[in-house]
């Protein structure tokens, strides 16, 4: 539960801080593109994680993969995001959405496995 709260909190925080975080570097239309990429790849990531867990039943591996990949991504983001490069920022949004949002299906399936 704690892992889910931390990862989901990252998603909520990034979504809420997107405009203030990038307003000095990008125009509002470019920030909207970054946010759209984050949300759309999140949907794709949920779909892919759901299929993976359904086929393999490796719930805990999915959660561990998400947490380790996100930790690595956010460490890289510390150095990449301040550059103000739109392509690098869109790449961050792509992978952040792809890796962050799938915590929902992986945690839900793990919780239902535990409760029976």
HURA-V170754 format. One record per residue. RES is the residue in one letter. SS is DSSP state (~ for helix, > for strand, _ for the rest). PHI is phi as a letter, one per 40 degrees, with the letter a starting at -180 (999 if undefined). PSI is psi in degrees with one decimal (NA if undefined). Layout:
res = (RES & RES)
ss = (SS & SS)
phi = (PHI & PHI)
psi = (PSI & PSI)
This chain:
res = (X & X & X & X & X & X & X & X & X & X & X & X & X & X & X & X & X & X & X & X & X & X & X & X & X & X & X & X & X & X & X & X & X & X & X & X & X & X & X & X & X & X & X & X & X & X & X & X & X & X & X & X & X & X & X & X & X & X & X & X & X & X & X & X & X & X & X & X & X & X & X & X & X & X & X & X & X & X & X & X & X & X & X & X & X & X & X & X & X & X & X & X & X & X & X & X & X & X & X & X & X & X & X & X & X & X & X & X & X & X & X & X & X & X & X & X)
ss = (_ & ~ & ~ & ~ & ~ & ~ & ~ & ~ & ~ & ~ & ~ & ~ & ~ & ~ & ~ & ~ & ~ & ~ & ~ & ~ & ~ & ~ & _ & _ & _ & _ & _ & ~ & ~ & ~ & ~ & ~ & ~ & ~ & ~ & ~ & ~ & ~ & ~ & ~ & ~ & ~ & ~ & ~ & ~ & ~ & ~ & ~ & ~ & ~ & ~ & ~ & ~ & ~ & ~ & ~ & _ & _ & ~ & ~ & ~ & ~ & ~ & ~ & ~ & ~ & ~ & ~ & ~ & ~ & ~ & ~ & ~ & ~ & ~ & ~ & ~ & ~ & ~ & ~ & ~ & ~ & ~ & _ & _ & ~ & ~ & ~ & ~ & ~ & ~ & ~ & ~ & ~ & ~ & ~ & ~ & ~ & ~ & ~ & _ & _ & ~ & ~ & ~ & ~ & ~ & ~ & ~ & ~ & ~ & ~ & ~ & ~ & ~ & _)
phi = (999 & c & c & c & c & c & c & c & c & c & c & c & c & c & c & c & c & d & c & c & c & b & c & c & b & b & c & d & c & c & c & c & c & c & c & c & c & c & c & c & c & c & c & c & c & c & c & c & c & c & c & c & c & c & c & b & g & c & c & c & c & c & c & c & c & c & c & c & c & c & c & c & c & c & c & c & c & d & c & c & c & c & c & g & c & c & c & c & c & c & c & c & c & d & c & c & c & c & b & c & c & c & c & c & c & c & c & c & c & c & c & c & c & c & c & g)
psi = (-39.0 & -42.1 & -44.2 & -45.1 & -40.9 & -47.4 & -43.5 & -33.8 & -36.0 & -42.3 & -48.8 & -43.3 & -44.4 & -41.3 & -39.1 & -29.3 & 6.5 & -51.2 & -49.6 & -31.8 & -36.3 & 3.1 & -27.9 & -20.5 & -32.3 & 159.8 & 161.8 & -32.8 & -37.3 & -35.9 & -36.9 & -37.8 & -41.3 & -45.0 & -40.0 & -41.1 & -40.3 & -45.2 & -45.2 & -42.2 & -23.8 & -40.2 & -43.2 & -42.1 & -39.6 & -42.6 & -46.9 & -41.9 & -39.1 & -42.9 & -43.9 & -48.2 & -37.3 & -39.1 & -38.4 & -21.8 & 27.8 & 74.5 & -50.1 & -36.1 & -40.2 & -43.1 & -43.8 & -41.2 & -45.2 & -46.3 & -45.6 & -42.1 & -39.8 & -39.8 & -43.1 & -43.4 & -43.4 & -29.1 & -42.5 & -37.6 & -29.0 & -33.7 & -26.8 & -43.7 & -37.6 & -12.6 & -26.8 & 17.5 & 122.7 & -40.8 & -44.0 & -37.9 & -39.4 & -36.0 & -41.1 & -45.3 & -38.4 & -53.2 & -31.8 & -42.5 & -43.3 & -32.9 & -25.9 & -47.0 & -31.5 & -0.4 & -25.6 & -58.7 & -34.1 & -41.5 & -39.8 & -44.7 & -34.9 & -40.5 & -40.1 & -28.9 & -40.4 & -36.9 & -10.4 & NA)
